[in-house]
Amino acid sequence: MAQRPYIVGNWKMHGTRAMLAEARAIDRAAERLIKVEVALAPPFTLVHATRNEASLIAVGGQDCHPADGGAHTGDISAAMLKDAGAGFVIVGHSERRADHGESNADVKAKAEAAIAAGLNVILCVGESEAERDAGKAEKVVGKQLKESLPEGKAIADKVTVAYEPVWAIGTGRTPTIEEIGEMHVSIRKLLADTLGSGGKNVRILYGGSVKAENAAEIFGAKEVGGALVGGASLSAESFLGIIIAAAEKLES
Ligand code: 13P
């Protein structure tokens, strides 16, 4: 594959300063496994401290507001994240879409604001269980991606897509390897159609109940370029197993 495998830990609403020891341990492990690009998205409150603790891994936010600044109590702009030391931001996670009613248009505006502020973007898409059962998974994900992808072909090297089936998040359930491969191939086609040659190099991550035990198998699915990991990224020990699997299965 064209780029290094990308393994990103999304800590969601977990972590106080006591967790910085895990971030340090993950950073040290990443130094030994340089074939893999490793990143962590801690809660906003730990972005700056994680950046200071870690020397190698990328550090990012889990969301940003589309505006540069203003009267938006409780929100964080992309420029603020960048100032705190972030290099990327996750947008469109299904938990934000569900908990905060974020639409594809909202996600697109956030992604464009992030790129304008100099951040890379991890754009999340994924179908619900009912949508998969109804045979609509590819259609739903295709529509999400088309409507939330920032404008312009030049964004190709700034964006990573994360396919996270909503029903696989935190449940211990995953699609079959064939289903993961089919969805990733369909996302690749859409990216190539939309972004031209740049779309061929956009990394597509799988997310949803990735663990050290199933990572190698998942990394064998077509077009999977890494993983967006929730629960298993909260300890260096479990996250390391996934990074090692990526180093073994996904090296260029
Ligand atoms: P889990 O790995 O805990 O299923 O979470 C996946 C996820 O939502 C990452 O963004």
Boltz pocket constraint, residues with backbone or C-beta under 6 A from the ligand:
constraints:
  - pocket:
      binder: B
      contacts: [[A, 10], [A, 93], [A, 164], [A, 168], [A, 169], [A, 170], [A, 171], [A, 172], [A, 207], [A, 208], [A, 209], [A, 210], [A, 228], [A, 229], [A, 230], [A, 231], [A, 232]]
      max_distance: 6.0
